[in-house]
Amino acid sequence: MRVRLGRNFGWLWSAYAVSTYGTWIAFGAFPLIAVRVLHSSAFAVSLLAAVGLAVAAIVAFPLGPWVEHRAKRPVLVAMDLVRFVAMASVPVAYALGLLSYGQLLVVSVVSGTASIAFAAASGAYLKYLVRGDHLLVANGRFEGTNWVATAAGPPLGGALIGLLGPVVTVLADALSYLLSALAVLRVRGGDVASPRDRAARLRGTDLLDGWRFIFRDRVLRGLFLNSILVGGLIMATAPLLSVLLLGQYHFPAWQYGLAFGIPALGGFVGARLSARLVTRHGRHQVMIVSGWLRSLFPLGLAFVHPGTTGLITVIVVEGLLITCMGIFNPIYATERLQRTPMDHTAQILSTWSAVGKLLQAALMVIWGVLATLTSPLAAITMSGVLLLATPLLLPKRMRWSATEPVSAR
């Protein structure tokens, strides 16, 4: 879909791209630093991931109303600068010999909170910059960028870690946020902010506005429940799959990298196909089919075993799953934006993201216990079985959007 979305969208897209690449280059850097530099235990490493997600999500709840009533471009720049300072503090402390586990925990919370606020402001700003009938194309470009970064970032980060150590990837991530802020500053034109009486203060009930709007709309409610459960169940098995492949099956590190790098390219392909499929078959039909398929394929991980065929099984299953996610995610993101009032977009997106991260943290802990009581493969299989029920939450019907092609109706 060769649609020109304008120079302002291009700068916003560039900001997203550079920060996303930075994030994936530094993927796994904190656990590696915790183990190799600080000599932390396995429990401490798990706690670093879970607590960082959970605390960031809780802190992000009051940020929703705060972001909503402020111009979005300054918020984007501020959150990028906060993430830059937080991440840059790690290599500085390392160079001074002052790096500690507590600092990693604080940086994880601060950067995670700022990322939630950035995503909320970015979604609201995207809706302002891009016409409604072009949102699907815009979301497809964001989705494709994310999956290419997912495929390319970790191998590049691994090479940098091998040459210069794990701290250098954190520095690269910090610099990516600085470049992202510079890109956002190049956006010209107006901005969007929900009106609010300056004398009014944030009330406790304001924190629930995101929930109210999500559950008031039948379609939003179904998409919300489906997305957080699917994301939570898939993320809950990510650490277990690492233990299974690297620990029990003794896959070499390069094979483990291939198992997750190659399938990510399927996300790019799916994102490129998403708008075309919607034009031909209609938004609702494509979303339902891809939503069912992305919940079916993870069960294939129950058949993973040692050796080359086991590696191929992981690559094929993950590739099919991520391709379906690449098709589904832009459609779902577009539907969410178009059903969200402009003056509540940031708050709804921050609530959505915060709840999703809280659930992910909780399910990681629960699935870790399940794997301890049974086995990693059994816990992964249990997640795959539960995922089969999640498409039932998808909306059975949706009113035709004015932006959907007539041919698809």
Secondary structure, DSSP 8 states (H G I E B T S, - for coil): ------HHHHHHHHHHHHHHHHHHHTTTHHHHHHHHTS---HHHHHHHHHHHHHHHHHHHTTHHHHHHTS-HHHHHHHHHHHHHHHHHHHHHHHHHT---HHHHHHHHHHHHHHHHHHHHHHHHHHHHHS-GGGHHHHHHHHHHHHHHHHHHHHHHHHHHHHHH-THHHHHHHHHHHHHHHHHHHT--S--------TT----GGGGGHHHHHHHHSHHHHHHHHHHHHHHHHHHHHHHHHHIIIIIIS---HHHHHHHHHHHHHHHHHHHHHHHHHHHHH-HHHHHHHHHHHHHHGGGGGGG--SSHHHHHHHHHHHHHHHHHHHHHHHHHHHHHHHTS-GGGHHHHHHHHHHHHHHHHHHHHHHHHHHHHHS-HHHHHHHHHHHHTTGGGGS-S-----TTS-GGG-
